[in-house]
Amino acid sequence: MLIRDMPGVKNKSLSNRSTEWLRRHLKDPYVIQSQKDNYRSRAAYKLTETNKKFKIFENVKSALDLGAAPGSWSEVLIKELKSPTRIVAIDLLEIDPIPGVEIFKDDFTSQKFNDYVDNSEPFDLIVSDISPNMTGHRQTDFLRSMEMLEEAFALTDDCLNPGGHFVAKYFRRGDLGQLLNDAKKKFTKVSSFKPDASRKNSSEIYLVCYKKK
Ligand SMILES: C[S@@+](CC[C@H](N)C(=O)[O-])C[C@H]1O[C@@H](n2cnc3c(N)ncnc32)[C@H](O)[C@@H]1O
């Protein structure tokens, strides 16, 4: 049954959009591949591509995955890191268990989570695929995504080992400003990367900070 024909669907234009989205989703090669590879979402390939280009998994034993639900990045980390010692994933949403991953349901900016990471061993890799709730207002959404990026970047002070890497999503709607300067001082190499798996019509892009000094 088409979504627009389902009982209770009154908003025909919305249901047309949903139908179109579903059609595109089911034909999407990354969705098809994620089903074959047993990943929870097509987002997995954004991380595998980033690793292919920047070799961010080399010598990495521990990783922190921010905004991890439904969990495909953690699945990639478990599968691709050589003998991982610790992988921690956090999201506001519930994440079904992933063997070998320590999962938290919380805001990654909460005092409780920050106390937890501050009091544990630093990681070799911090990745953030955080998407804040979008309002549709360009400037507000950019500021929200910047706020998340800054909070995630702040974790690289004490929670990332020297030699470790940081990868985080942001939205290409404005200037990274001071954060980019700070990143260049703190890391050996800083790049922005749009993986092929990231939809062309999305303004998301990833900041890749390689090798903390
Ligand atoms: C695009 S999804 C992540 C997909 C994930 N990388 C994967 O591969 O399955 C973005 C996630 O960011 C989470 N998020 C947004 N704000 C957050 C916050 N303050 N703390 C923790 N998670 C947050 C959302 O709940 C959402 O699940």
PDBQT file of the ligand as one rigid body, heavy atoms in Angstrom, charges set to zero:
ROOT
HETATM    1  C1  LIG A 301      22.862  11.033  11.795  1.00  0.00    +0.000 C 
HETATM    2  S1  LIG A 301      22.510  10.337  13.344  1.00  0.00    +0.000 S 
HETATM    3  C2  LIG A 301      23.926   9.346  13.635  1.00  0.00    +0.000 C 
HETATM    4  C3  LIG A 301      24.048   8.109  12.795  1.00  0.00    +0.000 C 
HETATM    5  C4  LIG A 301      25.151   7.199  13.278  1.00  0.00    +0.000 C 
HETATM    6  N1  LIG A 301      26.472   7.760  13.002  1.00  0.00    +0.000 N 
HETATM    7  C5  LIG A 301      25.098   5.829  12.641  1.00  0.00    +0.000 C 
HETATM    8  O1  LIG A 301      25.975   5.536  11.841  1.00  0.00    +0.000 OA
HETATM    9  O2  LIG A 301      24.216   5.043  12.963  1.00  0.00    +0.000 OA
HETATM   10  C6  LIG A 301      22.738  11.702  14.413  1.00  0.00    +0.000 C 
HETATM   11  C7  LIG A 301      22.451  11.419  15.877  1.00  0.00    +0.000 C 
HETATM   12  O3  LIG A 301      22.861  12.525  16.691  1.00  0.00    +0.000 OA
HETATM   13  C8  LIG A 301      22.115  12.399  17.894  1.00  0.00    +0.000 C 
HETATM   14  N2  LIG A 301      22.262  13.588  18.753  1.00  0.00    +0.000 N 
HETATM   15  C9  LIG A 301      21.890  14.866  18.489  1.00  0.00    +0.000 A 
HETATM   16  N3  LIG A 301      22.201  15.674  19.517  1.00  0.00    +0.000 NA
HETATM   17  C10 LIG A 301      22.803  14.886  20.453  1.00  0.00    +0.000 A 
HETATM   18  C11 LIG A 301      23.355  15.138  21.750  1.00  0.00    +0.000 A 
HETATM   19  N4  LIG A 301      23.364  16.384  22.264  1.00  0.00    +0.000 N 
HETATM   20  N5  LIG A 301      23.886  14.103  22.450  1.00  0.00    +0.000 NA
HETATM   21  C12 LIG A 301      23.890  12.855  21.936  1.00  0.00    +0.000 A 
HETATM   22  N6  LIG A 301      23.371  12.551  20.707  1.00  0.00    +0.000 NA
HETATM   23  C13 LIG A 301      22.838  13.551  19.978  1.00  0.00    +0.000 A 
HETATM   24  C14 LIG A 301      20.701  12.171  17.368  1.00  0.00    +0.000 C 
HETATM   25  O4  LIG A 301      19.888  11.623  18.374  1.00  0.00    +0.000 OA
HETATM   26  C15 LIG A 301      20.962  11.212  16.191  1.00  0.00    +0.000 C 
HETATM   27  O5  LIG A 301      20.725   9.876  16.545  1.00  0.00    +0.000 OA
ENDROOT
TORSDOF 0
